[in-house]
């Protein structure tokens, strides 16, 4: 006789509490993109029961496609019998609540809101994997800004620039740049202002797409104000989630400033 859906989930969950095999290998599941990437960077492949489906929706070149993946449903995750479920603070609140109710260990990671918190975030993640904190990435040393400092405009899609008081602003400052925008937060850009007082460089940080949202960067006013050789570009994915790649961004920006 086929069990009702909810009952079958509870039955499978009960198997989670049976004695584990003697291998001692953790079975870890991720529920969001940022924890997918952190697991792929730091976990041993044999420890990962499944990454979230988001890593296939937003692929990156360095992440191989052969990682096991769950479909995001409670039934599938329970069937995988994870020892540990990791997710970010804003993702899947209902799903993680149900998993906790069923007795699974769920660790919720707060994403860093400042550059200083990235190292702590990495070390906490490593501790969940039972790995030494010494594996965390070493941030590049800050370098003094020029006098006057070179001003960098961080340009995103839809003509939105990144201002002060943001995570991205911390990256620019650590690399020795000054943020071209003086206001806080994310701001719609004023083309007239850029034309009359252009930045020293523009960093184009948006997906490589011909979508209308990305056409703003091709505006002739911008192209005349800042010469082509002073348009910088980075991999868009590096800005999506904090992690060891954040320090790689800082190092890249330091080299460009020089």
Residue pairs with C-beta under 8 A, 6 or more apart in sequence:
3 11
5 75
8 75
9 74
9 75
9 78
9 102
10 102
12 75
12 78
12 79
12 81
13 78
13 102
13 103
13 104
15 81
16 78
16 81
16 102
16 103
16 104
17 103
20 83
25 46
25 47
26 47
26 83
26 84
26 129
26 130
27 47
27 48
27 49
27 80
27 81
27 82
27 83
27 84
28 39
28 43
28 47
28 48
28 49
28 82
28 83
28 84
28 85
28 86
28 129
29 48
29 49
29 50
29 51
29 70
29 77
29 80
29 82
29 84
29 85
29 86
30 36
30 38
30 39
30 48
30 50
30 51
30 52
30 85
30 86
30 87
31 52
31 72
31 85
31 86
31 87
31 88
31 91
31 92
31 95
31 96
32 52
32 54
32 87
32 88
32 91
32 92
33 52
33 54
33 55
33 58
33 240
33 241
34 88
34 109
34 111
34 240
34 241
34 242
34 243
35 52
35 86
35 87
35 88
35 109
36 51
36 52
36 54
36 55
36 63
37 55
37 60
37 63
37 241
37 243
38 86
38 122
38 125
38 241
38 243
39 48
39 51
39 86
40 48
40 51
40 55
40 63
40 67
41 243
41 244
42 125
42 126
42 129
42 131
42 135
43 129
45 67
47 129
48 67
48 68
49 68
49 70
49 80
49 81
49 82
50 67
50 68
50 69
50 70
50 77
50 80
50 82
51 67
51 68
51 69
51 70
52 69
52 70
52 72
53 69
53 70
53 71
53 72
55 63
55 67
55 69
56 65
56 69
58 237
58 240
59 65
60 235
60 237
70 76
70 77
70 80
72 92
72 95
74 95
74 98
74 99
77 85
77 95
77 99
78 99
78 102
78 104
82 104
83 105
84 105
84 107
84 128
85 96
85 99
85 104
85 105
85 106
85 107
86 106
86 107
86 109
86 125
86 128
87 96
87 106
87 107
87 108
87 109
88 108
88 109
88 110
88 111
89 108
89 109
89 110
89 111
90 111
96 106
96 108
99 106
100 106
107 128
109 121
109 124
109 125
110 121
111 121
111 241
111 242
112 118
112 120
112 121
112 167
112 242
113 167
114 167
114 170
115 167
115 170
115 171
115 174
115 246
115 250
116 170
117 242
118 139
118 242
118 243
118 246
118 247
119 136
119 137
119 139
121 242
121 243
122 136
122 137
122 243
122 244
123 133
123 136
126 132
126 133
126 135
126 136
127 133
136 244
137 244
137 247
138 247
139 174
139 247
139 250
140 174
140 247
140 250
140 251
140 254
142 174
142 176
143 175
143 176
143 254
143 257
144 176
145 173
145 176
145 177
145 178
146 176
146 257
148 178
149 176
149 177
149 178
150 176
150 177
150 178
150 200
150 201
150 257
151 177
151 178
151 179
151 180
151 199
151 200
151 201
152 172
152 177
152 178
152 179
152 180
152 199
152 200
152 201
152 202
152 203
152 232
152 253
153 161
153 180
153 181
153 189
153 194
153 199
153 201
153 202
153 203
153 226
154 161
154 162
154 168
154 169
154 172
154 179
154 180
154 203
154 205
155 161
155 189
155 202
155 203
155 204
155 205
155 206
155 216
155 217
156 162
156 186
156 205
156 206
157 206
157 207
157 211
157 213
157 214
157 216
158 213
158 216
159 188
159 189
159 216
160 186
160 187
160 188
160 189
161 180
161 181
161 186
161 187
161 188
161 189
162 168
162 169
162 179
162 181
162 186
162 187
162 205
163 169
163 179
163 181
163 182
163 183
163 184
163 185
163 186
163 187
164 179
164 181
164 182
164 183
164 184
164 185
165 184
165 185
166 184
166 185
166 186
167 242
168 205
168 239
169 179
171 246
171 249
171 250
171 253
172 178
172 179
172 253
173 179
174 250
175 249
175 250
175 251
175 253
175 254
175 257
176 253
176 254
176 257
177 253
177 257
180 199
180 200
181 187
189 216
191 219
191 221
191 222
194 221
194 222
194 225
194 226
195 221
195 224
195 225
198 225
198 226
199 226
200 230
201 226
201 230
201 231
201 232
201 256
202 222
202 226
202 230
202 231
202 232
203 232
203 233
203 234
203 253
204 217
204 231
204 232
204 233
205 233
205 234
205 236
205 239
206 213
206 214
206 217
206 236
207 214
207 236
208 236
216 222
232 253
232 256
234 249
234 252
237 245
238 245
238 246
238 248
238 249
239 249
